[in-house]
Every structure is written in structure tokens, then in C-alpha cells.
Amino acid sequence: FNNVIKCTIPGSHPLAEYNDYGCYCGFSATAHSISRRAVWQFRNMIKCVIPGSYPLKDYNGYGCFCGLGGSGTPVDELDKCCETHDHCYTKAKKLDSCKFLIDNPYTNTYSYSCSGNEITCSDKNNPCDHFICNYKNKACEAFICNCDREAAICFSKAPYNEENKNIKC
């Protein structure tokens, strides 16, 4: 466990300063570990459409599906967004273009852009339908990017009910 990760973002402070908002910093033990960079990308997408939010603090452990795992029945619209996101990741893991351990939703990173409150993901083989285009993603990366994009947009439209945080399902 000597594989310590220095958690920083170029041009910013170490992530340790963000611990009050649920940022988890530490070590990576196996290839099965969730990539902190992948989680950070999803977090940044949510912040793109919900400026001023603290996604890791607010959404992890919300309802029955937000965070790792998920079971039961979604408790509200926001929890349904998380269930849909989980199903999207399940579909991604079944794609031929998403290789086990190498290109899976929990470890793979992707390229995207945020302009205003709009997130853009693009597969290099598909034409661009937005003013801002990003042709860096391969098919698996593009699929995962769109899973995260759709979830972030869904979060922005769903009400947040504090009573659904850390409930037992």
C-alpha cells in the first residue's frame, strides 16, 4: 500500500482541503479500485450543470441508488436518476468496446467539455451536433461520458430532499 496518490488538480489546492465535501483521497490497492479521476470527472460534470453544488457530499449515500451499489425502489426522482445511471454503467460493461478492467465505467476516463451549463461528449466516429465538439473519445469512453452527462442533467432537474440522505433501503 505504498502507492500513495497526491490528490491535486492543476492550478488548484490539494484535494485534502475539500474533505469536508466528501472527497476521498488515499491509496489505490488494486486494478478493481474505482478511479478517483473518473469519479472527479463525474463530480465536475454535476458541478457544470449545478454550479455551487458539492456532488461527492450531497449525492453519495442519497436514496437507495446514489453512490456505490443500489437496491430496492428509488425513493424519489433524484434517486431514479442514480438508478438510471447504474443501469447505464451496466450496459457499458456489456459493450464489446468496453474491456473488463481496462475500459470499464469505474476506471475509464473520457474527454468532455463544459460551456456554460452544457456538457458535450462526442464519439470520434459520430458527427458533432453541438457548437463545441470533442473528438477524443473512443466508443467506450463516449458511452460512459454520456452515462455521466445524462445523470448530471437529470440531477439538475430533480429536487433534492435532505430526508433521503443516508436512508436505509
C-alpha positions in Angstrom: 0.0 0.0 0.0 2.8 2.3 -0.8 1.0 3.6 -3.9 0.0 6.9 -2.4 -1.8 9.3 -4.7 -1.1 13.1 -4.4 -4.6 14.5 -4.9 -4.3 17.7 -6.7 -5.9 19.4 -9.7 -3.7 21.5 -11.9 -3.9 25.1 -10.8 -5.7 24.3 -7.6 -5.2 23.4 -3.9 -4.7 19.8 -2.8 -8.0 17.9 -2.5 -7.4 17.4 1.2 -8.8 20.8 1.6 -12.1 19.5 0.1 -12.5 16.7 2.6 -15.5 18.5 4.2 -17.3 17.9 1.0 -16.7 14.2 0.8 -13.5 14.0 -1.3 -11.8 10.7 -0.6 -8.0 10.8 -1.0 -5.7 7.9 -0.3 -4.2 4.9 -2.0 -5.1 2.6 -4.8 -4.8 -1.1 -3.9 -6.0 -2.9 -7.0 -6.9 -2.5 -10.6 -10.5 -3.1 -9.4 -10.5 0.2 -7.4 -12.7 3.0 -8.6 -10.6 5.6 -10.3 -10.6 8.8 -8.3 -10.1 10.7 -11.6 -13.2 9.0 -13.1 -15.3 10.0 -10.0 -13.8 13.5 -10.2 -14.9 13.8 -13.8 -18.5 12.9 -12.9 -18.3 15.3 -10.0 -17.2 18.1 -12.3 -20.0 17.3 -14.8 -22.5 17.7 -12.0 -20.9 21.0 -11.0 -21.1 22.1 -14.6 -24.9 21.8 -14.5 -25.4 22.6 -10.8 -22.8 25.3 -10.1 -22.0 25.7 -6.4 -23.0 22.1 -5.5 -20.9 19.6 -3.6 -21.7 16.4 -5.5 -19.5 14.0 -3.5 -21.0 15.2 -0.3 -24.6 15.7 -1.5 -25.2 12.7 -3.7 -23.1 9.9 -2.3 -25.4 7.9 0.0 -28.6 9.6 -1.2 -31.6 7.4 -1.6 -31.2 3.7 -2.5 -29.1 4.1 -5.6 -26.8 7.1 -5.3 -23.2 6.0 -4.5 -21.8 2.5 -4.8 -24.3 -0.3 -5.2 -28.0 0.2 -5.2 -31.1 -1.9 -4.5 -34.7 -1.6 -3.8 -37.0 1.0 -5.2 -35.9 4.6 -5.9 -37.3 6.9 -3.2 -37.7 9.9 -5.5 -36.9 11.5 -8.8 -33.2 12.1 -7.9 -32.7 8.6 -6.7 -34.3 7.4 -10.0 -31.5 9.4 -11.8 -29.0 7.4 -9.9 -30.7 4.1 -10.7 -30.7 5.0 -14.4 -27.0 5.9 -14.2 -26.3 2.5 -12.6 -28.2 0.8 -15.4 -26.3 2.8 -18.0 -23.0 1.6 -16.4 -24.3 -2.0 -16.5 -24.9 -1.6 -20.3 -21.5 -0.1 -20.7 -19.8 -3.1 -19.1 -21.6 -5.3 -21.7 -20.3 -3.4 -24.7 -17.7 -5.1 -26.9 -15.8 -1.8 -26.9 -15.6 -1.7 -23.1 -12.9 -4.2 -22.0 -13.1 -5.6 -18.5 -10.7 -3.7 -16.1 -9.3 -1.6 -18.9 -12.3 0.3 -20.2 -15.0 -0.1 -17.5 -17.2 2.7 -16.2 -15.5 2.9 -12.8 -11.9 3.2 -14.1 -12.1 4.7 -17.5 -11.8 8.4 -18.1 -13.0 10.4 -21.0 -12.8 13.8 -22.7 -15.7 16.2 -22.4 -16.3 19.9 -22.4 -18.4 22.2 -20.2 -19.5 25.5 -21.7 -21.9 27.5 -19.6 -24.1 24.7 -18.2 -23.8 22.5 -21.2 -21.8 19.3 -21.2 -20.6 17.8 -24.5 -19.4 14.3 -25.1 -18.6 13.0 -28.6 -17.6 9.7 -30.2 -14.8 10.2 -32.8 -17.0 8.3 -35.3 -20.1 10.4 -34.9 -20.7 13.9 -36.3 -20.9 16.7 -33.8 -24.3 18.2 -33.1 -23.1 21.0 -30.8 -21.0 24.1 -31.4 -18.3 22.7 -29.1 -17.0 19.3 -30.3 -14.8 16.8 -28.7 -13.4 14.0 -31.0 -11.0 12.4 -28.5 -13.3 9.7 -27.1 -13.3 6.1 -28.3 -16.7 4.3 -28.3 -16.5 3.0 -24.7 -15.3 6.4 -23.4 -18.1 8.2 -25.3 -20.7 5.8 -23.9 -19.5 6.3 -20.3 -19.2 10.0 -20.8 -22.9 10.1 -22.0 -24.0 8.0 -19.0 -22.4 10.6 -16.7 -23.7 13.5 -18.8 -27.3 12.3 -18.7 -27.1 11.6 -15.0 -25.7 15.1 -14.3 -28.5 16.7 -16.4 -31.1 14.5 -14.6 -29.7 15.6 -11.2 -30.1 19.3 -12.2 -33.8 18.8 -12.9 -34.6 16.7 -9.8 -35.4 18.2 -6.4 -33.0 17.3 -3.6 -34.8 16.0 -0.4 -32.5 16.2 2.6 -34.5 13.5 4.4 -33.4 10.9 1.7 -29.7 11.3 2.5 -28.2 8.2 4.2 -31.5 6.3 4.5 -31.7 2.5 4.9 -33.0 0.7 1.8 
